[in-house]
Amino acid sequence: MLIAQYDSVLVVISILVAILASYTALDMAGRIHATARKGAILWLIGGAIAMGIGIWSMHFIGMLSFRLPIPLGYEISLTIFSLVIAVVASGFALWRVSQPVLPVSQLCVSAVMMGSAIATMHYMGMAAMQMRPGIEYDPTLFALSVVIAITASGAALWIAFILRKNTPHVILARMGAALVMGAAIIGMHYTGMAAANFPIGSVCGAASDITPGWLALVVIVVTLAILAIALLTSVLDSRLESQTSILAKSLALANQELTQQALQDNLTKLPNRTLLEDRLDQMLRKASREHTRFALMFLDLDGFKAINDSLGHHVGDLLLIEVANRIRNSIRGQDTAARLGGDEFVILIEIAEPEDAATVAEKLCDLINKPFYIENQELGVSASIGITIYPEDGRTPHDLLINADAAMYHTKSAGRNGYHFFESSMNINVHNQLQLIQDLRHALENKEFVLHYQPKYDASNGQVVGMEALLRWQHPARGLLAPGEFIAVAERTGLILPIGDWVLDEACRQMRIWFDTGYTEWKVAVNLSAIQFSNGQLVEHVSATLKKYALPAHCLILEVTESTAMQDVESSMTILTELAVLGIDISIDDFGTGYSSLLYLKRLPACELKIDRGFINNLAKNTDDESIVSAIVALGHSLNLRIVAEGVETEKQQDMLKSLGCDTLQGYLLGRPVAPAQLMLNLDEAPDAPARPVSSNV
């Protein structure tokens, strides 16, 4: 027999190619499993070609490493056909492991089919040498090579099926499996080569077709390139798929968050108005279809605004969260509690009788009336609830909500901390409120507001020292309205800001006229609402208005109520100091009705205190009010503040206030609020001479 030899370099390369081809096969199996149907077909075709070429190249490089002491070659058609067999076998293997299940029986059948195909590829490659006489095979080694091929195929199919999913550490597992599979393929090939015997005198009939040498280098380069491209494509696709998956999860999460934001109140996590409308619509359709009832409750917190304004929005938000939790825990799973905004909540409950709604409302009132502990502070609020019943109180969402709102306001007007069922008479008040809001919105543009001015007198000599500007609304249908009839609505709707701006502008305009007329010592006083005072643009707006009319700052007094100034003392001191720096006088209005700290009062840059008219009313009736007024005067003078007493209506009150030391007096006894023209006529008719300031009471 001819003695065979092997090129050790090519043998090593064939082993590496076998391992690389095995890893490529495992990776392709994973790509096929992870890809949708259309993409999986493309990966199956591409993977079959790459894997088939890899297996065939390992075989062919192993053949090229084989050396005999005669010229060798390989017939082209059989060599190509052996490549086709390798590709088909690879395609079958990849298809098999891409199936959802791989029973043992199918695994065995597939292993026999694939092992037979690989053995056929190998021995067809051997036949491509066209040896004469033919190659003699050792039956034992021949059979062993086929068994190895079938066993290796079975192991490869099972490993590929197990490792097709992208589980943690799957890459390391595939590397280890590739070593095992590569060794099995190499074992089959070289066992088959060992089975071949070449008699002395044998001649290779294909020595002139495909010859070794440079061909080995070409096959190695092309094979490695194909396998590398296949692996690189798979890795890039895997990363792209991973990034796409991450992006899809991020988009899904973002979509979920957007949905929650669109349907859920960000603060309390209760359903918002949008989701409430949907739930209410569903409940309406169900009740209409099944002829059942349900109740809609409109709940508003009593005392929340004072807490929110005095302790800050942070504490207010925490309080709303706790209130929402109590409401949520007090209703059934099929019921709905929603927050409309601010301190307004709506509860939808299924009921059999109206009494069921009363039971729930009473439970809510009791729960909310219990103390809340927020940041080591005990806080107390109560609930005003209005209740409507479907279908008696409305058959549309709009009617049910409007009527429940009307019932809630009726509860507030009746003393708060309770509930009332809707009655048709309540709609009259609601209609009036809505009409008043509509009229207020048009009052500014229609120039329906006017300012009346009430003089202020020096208590010692009776001379006019200024004016307080008082807002009036010349309503087209209801006549002249005082602030008490519309200011609360203006504050609740936010219209107080443009109205307050107009008052300041108009008062300064009128003061400019008086200043030019010669009343340069007068001061006009303008009252600021709590909402105006908390507006961050207040100082800039006041400064701009003074510049607009070229009015000296000392001609303007801004009146701030004691309770407003004490809500946020540090912020108040900052704002009042900035106003005082401009040269504007600051007056603390309604003094004595709040709970001022003398320490803070001493630090406020105020020029005067106005004693609340409540103390003046009973001044001559032997009450304690005389002692209170005397104390306020003494306190004010100790702080170098002017003391103004308003609401002077009798001469006895006037005499007592003078004797107690008040600096300035105003009231109906001395002069009623009138329009500017009438005011000047009244002053001309009076025996007094000089004149001074003006103030605007919104």
C-alpha positions in Angstrom: 0.0 0.0 0.0 1.1 3.5 -0.7 2.2 5.4 2.5 0.1 8.5 3.1 1.3 11.7 4.8 -0.5 14.9 6.0 0.5 18.5 5.8 0.3 19.4 9.5 -0.5 23.1 8.8 -3.5 22.2 6.7 -4.6 19.7 9.3 -4.6 22.4 12.0 -6.5 24.8 9.6 -9.1 22.1 8.9 -9.7 21.6 12.6 -10.1 25.4 13.1 -12.5 25.6 10.1 -14.5 22.7 11.6 -14.8 24.5 14.9 -15.7 27.9 13.2 -18.2 26.2 11.0 -19.8 24.5 14.1 -20.1 27.9 15.9 -21.5 29.5 12.8 -24.1 26.7 12.7 -25.1 27.3 16.3 -25.3 31.0 15.8 -27.4 30.7 12.7 -29.8 28.4 14.5 -30.2 31.1 17.1 -30.9 33.8 14.5 -33.5 31.6 12.7 -35.3 30.9 16.0 -35.3 34.6 17.0 -36.5 36.0 13.7 -39.9 36.3 12.2 -41.0 33.9 9.5 -40.0 35.8 6.4 -36.6 36.8 7.9 -36.1 33.2 9.2 -36.3 31.8 5.7 -33.6 34.2 4.5 -31.4 33.2 7.5 -32.1 29.5 6.8 -30.9 29.9 3.2 -27.9 32.0 4.1 -27.0 29.8 7.1 -27.3 26.6 5.0 -24.8 28.1 2.5 -22.4 29.4 5.1 -22.5 26.2 7.2 -22.4 23.9 4.2 -19.4 25.6 2.8 -17.7 25.5 6.2 -18.2 21.8 6.6 -17.3 21.1 3.0 -14.2 23.3 3.3 -13.0 21.5 6.4 -13.4 18.2 4.5 -11.7 19.6 1.3 -8.8 21.2 3.3 -8.3 17.9 5.0 -8.2 16.2 1.6 -5.7 18.8 0.4 -3.5 18.1 3.4 -3.4 14.4 2.3 -0.2 13.4 0.5 0.7 10.3 -1.5 3.9 9.6 -3.4 1.9 10.2 -6.7 0.3 13.3 -8.2 -3.2 13.9 -6.8 -6.2 15.8 -8.1 -10.0 16.0 -7.8 -12.7 15.7 -10.5 -14.6 19.0 -10.7 -18.2 17.8 -11.0 -18.0 15.3 -8.1 -16.3 17.9 -5.9 -19.0 20.4 -6.6 -21.7 17.8 -6.0 -20.1 17.0 -2.6 -20.4 20.7 -1.8 -24.1 20.7 -2.8 -24.7 17.7 -0.5 -23.0 19.6 2.4 -25.2 22.7 1.8 -28.4 20.6 1.6 -27.5 18.7 4.8 -26.8 22.0 6.6 -30.1 23.4 5.5 -31.9 20.3 6.7 -30.1 20.6 10.1 -31.0 24.3 10.5 -34.6 23.7 9.5 -34.9 20.8 12.0 -33.6 22.7 15.0 -35.8 25.7 14.2 -39.0 23.7 14.8 -40.8 24.2 18.1 -40.1 20.7 19.4 -37.5 18.0 18.7 -38.7 14.6 19.9 -36.2 11.8 20.4 -37.6 9.8 17.5 -37.3 12.8 15.1 -33.9 13.5 16.5 -32.7 10.0 15.7 -34.2 10.0 12.2 -32.7 13.4 11.5 -29.3 12.3 12.8 -29.3 9.3 10.5 -30.3 11.5 7.5 -27.8 14.2 8.2 -25.0 11.8 9.2 -25.5 9.8 6.0 -25.4 13.0 4.0 -22.1 14.1 5.5 -20.6 10.6 5.1 -21.8 10.7 1.5 -20.2 14.1 1.0 -16.9 12.8 2.4 -16.8 9.6 0.4 -17.9 11.4 -2.8 -15.0 13.8 -2.2 -12.8 10.8 -2.0 -14.3 9.3 -5.2 -13.5 12.6 -6.9 -9.8 11.5 -6.8 -10.8 8.8 -9.4 -8.1 6.4 -8.2 -7.2 3.5 -10.4 -7.4 0.8 -9.1 -10.1 2.0 -6.7 -9.6 2.8 -3.1 -9.8 -0.1 -0.7 -11.7 0.7 2.5 -11.2 -1.0 5.9 -14.8 -2.1 6.7 -14.5 -1.5 10.4 -13.1 2.0 10.1 -15.5 2.8 7.3 -18.5 1.7 9.4 -17.0 3.6 12.4 -16.7 6.8 10.3 -20.4 6.5 9.3 -21.4 5.9 13.0 -19.3 8.9 14.0 -21.0 11.0 11.3 -24.5 10.0 12.5 -23.6 10.4 16.2 -21.9 13.7 15.6 -25.0 14.9 13.6 -27.3 13.8 16.4 -25.2 15.6 19.0 -25.0 18.7 16.8 -28.7 18.8 16.3 -29.5 18.4 20.0 -26.9 21.0 21.0 -28.1 23.5 18.4 -31.7 23.0 19.4 -30.9 23.6 23.1 -28.7 26.6 22.5 -30.9 28.3 19.9 -32.3 30.7 22.5 -30.4 33.8 23.5 -30.2 32.9 27.2 -27.5 34.3 29.6 -24.0 33.1 28.8 -25.2 31.5 25.6 -22.1 32.7 23.7 -19.8 30.8 26.0 -22.0 27.7 25.8 -21.9 27.9 22.0 -18.1 28.2 22.0 -17.8 25.1 24.2 -20.4 23.2 22.0 -18.5 24.3 18.8 -15.3 22.7 20.2 -17.2 19.4 20.8 -19.0 19.5 17.4 -15.8 20.4 15.5 -13.9 17.6 17.2 -16.7 15.1 16.1 -16.6 16.3 12.5 -12.9 16.1 12.4 -13.0 12.6 14.0 -15.4 11.5 11.3 -13.3 12.9 8.5 -10.0 11.5 9.6 -11.5 8.2 10.6 -12.8 8.0 7.0 -9.4 8.9 5.7 -7.8 6.2 7.9 -10.2 3.7 6.4 -8.8 4.3 2.9 -6.0 2.2 1.5 -4.2 2.9 -1.8 -2.5 -0.1 -3.5 1.0 0.3 -4.8 0.8 1.4 -8.4 -2.4 3.4 -8.0 -2.9 6.4 -10.3 -5.1 9.4 -9.7 -7.3 9.9 -12.7 -8.1 13.5 -11.8 -4.6 14.6 -11.3 -5.0 17.1 -14.1 -8.3 18.7 -12.8 -8.1 20.3 -9.4 -4.6 20.1 -8.0 -3.4 20.9 -4.4 -1.0 23.8 -3.7 -2.4 27.3 -4.4 -5.9 25.8 -4.3 -5.7 25.2 -0.6 -4.9 28.8 0.1 -7.9 29.9 -2.0 -10.3 27.6 -0.3 -9.1 28.6 3.1 -9.4 32.4 2.4 -12.8 32.1 0.7 -14.2 29.8 3.5 -12.9 32.0 6.3 -14.3 35.1 4.5 -17.7 33.5 4.1 -17.9 32.3 7.7 -16.7 35.6 9.0 -19.2 37.5 6.9 -22.0 35.2 8.1 -21.0 35.6 11.7 -20.5 39.4 11.4 -23.9 39.7 9.8 -25.4 37.6 12.5 -23.8 39.6 15.3 -24.8 43.0 13.7 -28.3 41.7 13.2 -28.4 40.4 16.8 -27.3 43.8 18.1 -29.7 45.6 15.9 -32.5 43.3 17.1 -31.4 43.8 20.7 -31.4 47.6 20.2 -34.7 47.4 18.5 -36.1 45.3 21.3 -34.8 47.8 23.9 -36.2 50.7 21.8 -39.5 48.8 21.6 -39.6 48.3 25.3 -38.7 51.9 25.9 -41.4 53.0 23.5 -43.9 50.7 25.2 -42.9 52.0 28.6 -43.1 55.6 27.4 -46.5 54.9 25.8 -47.7 53.4 29.1 -46.5 56.4 31.0 -48.1 58.8 28.5 -51.3 56.8 28.8 -51.1 57.1 32.5 -50.4 60.8 32.3 -53.3 61.2 29.9 -55.7 59.3 32.1 -54.3 59.7 35.6 -53.8 62.6 37.9 -50.0 63.0 38.4 -50.2 64.0 42.0 -52.8 61.6 43.6 -52.7 58.8 40.9 -56.4 58.9 40.8 -58.2 59.0 37.5 -58.3 62.4 35.9 -61.1 64.3 34.2 -60.5 62.4 30.9 -60.7 58.9 32.5 -63.6 60.1 34.6 -65.6 61.1 31.5 -65.0 57.6 30.0 -66.0 55.8 33.3 -69.1 58.1 33.6 -70.1 57.4 30.0 -69.7 53.6 30.6 -71.8 53.8 33.8 -74.5 55.8 32.0 -74.8 53.2 29.2 -74.9 50.3 31.7 -77.5 52.0 33.9 -79.6 52.9 30.8 -79.3 49.4 29.5 -80.0 47.6 32.8 -82.4 50.3 34.2 -80.3 50.8 37.3 -79.2 53.8 39.3 -75.8 55.3 40.3 -74.7 58.3 42.2 -72.2 61.1 41.3 -70.7 62.9 44.2 -68.8 66.2 43.8 -66.5 66.7 46.8 -64.6 69.9 47.7 -62.3 70.3 50.7 -63.1 73.0 53.2 -60.1 74.9 54.6 -57.6 73.6 52.1 -56.8 77.0 50.6 -55.8 78.4 53.9 -53.4 75.5 54.5 -52.0 75.6 51.0 -51.4 79.4 51.2 -50.0 79.5 54.7 -47.9 76.4 54.7 -46.9 76.2 51.0 -47.9 74.1 48.0 -45.6 71.2 49.1 -47.6 70.6 52.3 -50.8 71.2 50.3 -49.8 68.5 47.8 -49.0 66.0 50.5 -52.4 66.7 52.1 -54.2 66.1 48.8 -52.4 62.8 48.4 -53.5 61.7 51.9 -57.1 62.8 51.1 -57.0 60.8 47.9 -55.8 57.7 49.7 -58.7 58.0 52.2 -61.2 58.4 49.4 -59.7 55.5 47.4 -59.7 53.1 50.4 -63.3 54.0 51.3 -65.0 52.9 48.1 -65.4 49.6 46.3 -63.3 48.3 43.5 -66.1 48.8 40.9 -66.6 52.4 42.0 -64.5 55.4 40.7 -62.8 58.2 42.5 -61.3 61.0 40.3 -59.5 64.3 40.9 -60.7 67.1 38.7 -58.0 69.5 39.9 -57.2 71.6 42.9 -59.1 70.2 45.9 -62.1 69.0 43.8 -62.9 65.2 43.6 -65.7 63.3 42.0 -66.9 59.8 43.1 -69.1 57.5 41.1 -70.8 54.7 42.9 -73.4 52.1 42.0 -76.4 52.2 44.3 -79.8 50.6 44.7 -81.4 53.4 46.7 -80.4 57.1 47.3 -79.8 56.2 50.9 -76.8 54.2 49.8 -75.2 57.4 48.5 -75.9 59.1 51.8 -74.2 56.4 53.7 -71.0 56.7 51.5 -71.1 60.5 51.7 -71.4 60.4 55.5 -68.5 57.9 55.7 -66.4 60.2 53.4 -67.1 63.2 55.6 -66.1 61.3 58.8 -62.9 60.1 57.2 -61.8 63.4 55.9 -62.8 65.2 59.1 -60.2 63.2 61.0 -56.8 64.9 61.6 -54.1 64.6 59.0 -50.4 64.4 60.0 -48.2 66.0 57.4 -44.5 66.6 58.2 -45.1 66.5 61.9 -48.0 68.9 61.7 -51.6 68.1 62.6 -53.8 69.6 59.9 -57.6 69.6 59.7 -59.9 69.9 56.7 -63.5 68.9 56.1 -65.5 67.9 53.0 -68.5 69.6 51.3 -70.3 67.1 49.1 -73.0 67.5 46.5 -74.9 64.4 45.3 -76.8 63.7 42.1 -78.7 60.4 41.3 -79.1 59.0 37.8 -81.6 59.3 36.2 -83.6 61.6 38.5 -81.0 64.5 38.6 -79.7 64.2 35.0 -79.3 61.9 32.1 -76.1 63.3 30.6 -72.6 63.7 32.1 -72.9 67.5 31.9 -76.2 67.7 33.8 -75.0 65.3 36.5 -71.7 67.2 37.1 -73.3 70.6 37.0 -76.1 69.6 39.4 -73.7 67.9 41.7 -71.5 71.0 41.7 -74.6 73.1 42.6 -75.5 70.7 45.5 -71.9 71.0 46.7 -72.0 74.8 46.8 -75.3 74.6 48.6 -73.5 72.5 51.2 -70.8 75.1 51.6 -73.4 77.9 52.0 -75.2 75.8 54.6 -72.2 75.6 56.8 -69.8 73.1 55.1 -68.6 69.7 56.4 -71.6 67.7 55.1 -73.6 66.7 52.1 -76.7 67.6 50.2 -78.7 65.9 47.4 -79.4 68.0 44.4 -82.7 69.9 44.2 -83.9 71.8 41.2 -84.0 75.1 43.2 -80.2 74.9 43.5 -79.8 75.5 39.8 -81.0 79.0 40.1 -78.0 79.9 42.2 -75.7 78.0 39.9 -77.1 79.9 36.9 -76.7 83.2 38.7 -73.0 82.3 39.5 -72.3 81.3 35.9 -74.0 84.5 34.5 -72.0 86.6 36.9 -68.7 85.0 35.7 -69.7 85.6 32.1 -70.6 89.2 32.9 -67.3 89.7 34.7 -65.4 88.5 31.7 -66.9 91.3 29.6 -66.9 94.0 32.2 -63.3 95.2 31.6 -63.6 95.3 27.8 -66.9 97.0 28.1 -65.5 99.6 30.5 -68.1 98.9 33.2 -65.8 99.3 36.2 -65.5 102.7 37.9 -63.6 103.9 40.9 -65.2 105.9 43.7 -63.0 107.8 46.2 -63.5 108.2 49.9 -61.6 111.0 51.6 -59.2 110.4 54.6 -58.8 113.2 57.1 -56.1 114.3 59.5 -57.6 113.6 63.0 -55.9 116.6 64.5 -56.9 119.4 62.0 -59.7 117.9 59.9 -57.8 118.4 56.6 -58.0 116.0 53.7 -54.8 113.9 53.5 -55.7 111.4 50.9 -58.3 109.2 49.2 -59.1 105.5 49.2 -60.1 104.3 45.8 -63.0 101.9 46.0 -64.0 99.7 43.1 -67.6 99.7 41.8 -69.2 97.8 38.9 -71.7 99.6 36.8 -73.6 96.4 35.8 -75.8 97.0 32.7 -78.7 95.1 34.2 -78.2 95.1 38.0 -77.0 98.7 38.4 -74.0 99.8 40.6 -72.5 96.8 42.5 -70.2 97.0 45.5 -67.1 94.7 45.6 -68.7 92.3 48.1 -71.1 91.2 45.3 -68.4 90.1 42.8 -64.9 90.1 44.3 -65.1 86.5 45.6 -66.1 85.3 42.2 -63.3 87.3 40.6 -60.8 85.8 42.9 -62.1 82.2 42.4 -61.9 82.6 38.6 -58.6 84.5 38.5 -60.2 87.6 37.0 -59.0 89.6 40.0 -55.6 90.0 38.4 -56.7 92.0 35.3 -59.3 93.8 37.4 -56.6 94.7 40.0 -54.3 95.9 37.3 -57.1 98.2 36.0 -57.7 99.6 39.5 -54.1 100.5 40.0 -53.9 102.0 36.5 -57.1 104.1 36.9 -56.2 105.2 40.5 -52.8 106.4 39.3 -54.3 108.2 36.3 -56.7 110.1 38.5 -54.0 110.9 41.0 -52.0 112.4 38.2 -54.9 114.7 37.4 -55.1 115.8 41.1 -51.4 116.2 41.3 -51.4 118.5 38.3 -54.3 120.4 39.8 -52.1 121.2 42.8 -52.9 118.5 45.3 -49.3 117.3 45.4 -49.5 116.1 49.1 -52.4 113.7 48.5 -51.9 110.0 48.5 -54.1 107.5 46.7 -54.4 104.1 48.4 -55.0 100.9 46.4 -56.0 97.6 48.1 -54.2 94.5 46.9 -55.9 91.1 47.0 -54.0 88.0 48.2 -53.8 86.8 44.6 -52.4 90.1 43.3 -49.9 90.1 46.2 -48.6 86.6 45.4 -48.2 87.5 41.7 -44.5 87.5 40.9 -44.9 90.5 38.5 -46.4 92.8 41.1 -43.4 95.1 41.8 -42.6 95.4 38.1 -46.2 96.3 37.3 -46.5 98.9 40.0 -43.2 100.5 38.9 -44.3 100.5 35.3 -47.7 102.1 36.2 -46.0 104.9 38.1 -43.7 105.6 35.2 -46.6 105.5 32.8 -48.2 108.5 34.5 -45.0 110.1 35.7 -46.5 110.0 39.2 -44.2 110.4 42.2 -44.1 107.2 44.3 -45.0 108.9 47.5 -48.4 109.6 46.0 -49.3 105.9 46.2 -50.2 103.8 49.2 -50.7 100.0 48.7 -52.9 98.4 51.3 -52.3 94.7 52.2 -54.5 92.9 54.7 -52.9 91.6 57.8 -53.8 88.0 56.9 -52.3 88.3 53.5 -49.0 89.7 54.8 -48.8 86.9 57.4 -49.4 84.0 55.0 -45.8 83.8 54.0 -43.9 86.3 56.1 -40.5 86.0 54.4 -41.9 86.4 50.9 -44.1 89.3 52.1 -41.1 91.1 53.6 -39.2 90.7 50.3 -42.1 92.1 48.2 -43.0 94.9 50.6 -39.4 95.9 50.9 -39.0 96.1 47.1 -42.2 98.3 46.9 -40.9 100.5 49.8 -37.6 101.0 48.0 -39.6 102.5 45.1 -40.9 105.1 47.6 -44.4 103.7 47.9 -46.1 103.7 51.3 -47.3 100.3 52.7 -50.4 100.1 54.8 -51.5 97.0 56.8 -55.3 96.8 56.4 -57.9 95.2 58.7 -55.3 95.2 61.5 -56.4 93.2 64.6 -58.4 90.5 62.8 -55.4 88.2 62.1 -52.8 86.6 64.2 -49.7 88.7 63.6 -46.5 88.1 65.4 -45.1 91.4 66.7 -41.6 90.2 65.8 -42.6 90.0 62.1 -44.8 93.1 62.2 -41.8 95.1 63.5 -39.8 93.9 60.4 -42.4 94.7 57.8 -41.6 98.0 56.0 -45.1 99.4 56.6 -45.9 103.1 57.1 -49.4 102.8 58.6 -51.9 100.5 60.3 -55.6 100.5 59.5 -57.7 99.5 62.4 -60.5 97.1 61.3 -63.9 98.7 61.3 -65.2 95.9 63.5 -63.5 97.5 66.5 -64.9 100.9 65.6 -68.5 99.9 65.4 -68.9 99.1 69.1 -66.4 101.7 70.3 -69.0 103.9 72.1 -71.0 101.0 73.6 -68.9 100.4 76.7 -67.2 97.3 75.2 -63.6 96.1 75.4 -63.0 97.5 71.9 -61.8 100.8 73.4 -59.0 99.0 75.1 -58.1 97.1 72.0 -58.0 100.3 69.9 -55.9 102.0 72.5 -53.5 99.1 72.5 -53.3 99.1 68.7 -52.6 102.8 68.6 -49.9 102.5 71.2 -48.3 99.6 69.4 -48.4 101.4 66.1 -46.9 104.6 67.4 -44.1 102.6 69.1 -43.2 101.2 65.7 -43.4 104.7 64.1 -46.6 103.8 62.1 -49.5 106.1 61.3 -52.8 104.8 62.7 -55.8 105.0 60.4 -59.4 104.3 61.7 -62.0 103.5 59.1 -65.7 103.1 59.4 -66.2 106.3 61.5 -70.0 106.9 61.4 -70.8 108.9 64.5 -69.3 112.0 66.1 -68.9 110.1 69.4 -66.7 107.6 67.6 -64.8 110.4 66.0 -64.1 112.1 69.4 -63.0 108.9 71.0 -60.6 108.0 68.2 -59.1 111.4 68.4 -58.6 111.1 72.1 -57.1 107.6 71.7 -54.5 109.1 69.4 -55.5 108.0 65.9 -53.7 109.9 63.1 -56.2 109.6 60.2 -59.9 109.1 60.1 -62.3 108.0 57.3 -66.0 106.9 57.2 -69.5 107.9 56.2 -69.6 110.6 58.9 -66.7 112.4 57.1 -67.4 111.5 53.5 -68.9 108.8 51.4 -67.2 107.1 48.5 -68.2 109.0 45.3 -67.0 109.6 41.8 -64.1 112.0 41.3 -66.2 114.9 40.0 -68.7 114.6 42.9 -65.8 114.3 45.4 -64.3 117.6 44.3 -67.7 119.3 44.5 -68.2 118.0 48.0 -64.7 119.2 49.1 -65.3 122.6 47.5 -68.5 122.9 49.6 -66.8 121.9 52.8 -65.1 124.6 54.9 -61.7 122.7 54.9 -58.7 123.8 52.8 -55.8 121.5 51.8 -56.0 117.9 50.6 -53.8 114.8 50.4 -53.8 110.9 49.5 -56.1 108.3 47.8 -56.4 104.4 48.2 -58.0 101.7 46.0 -60.2 99.2 47.7 -60.7 96.2 45.4 
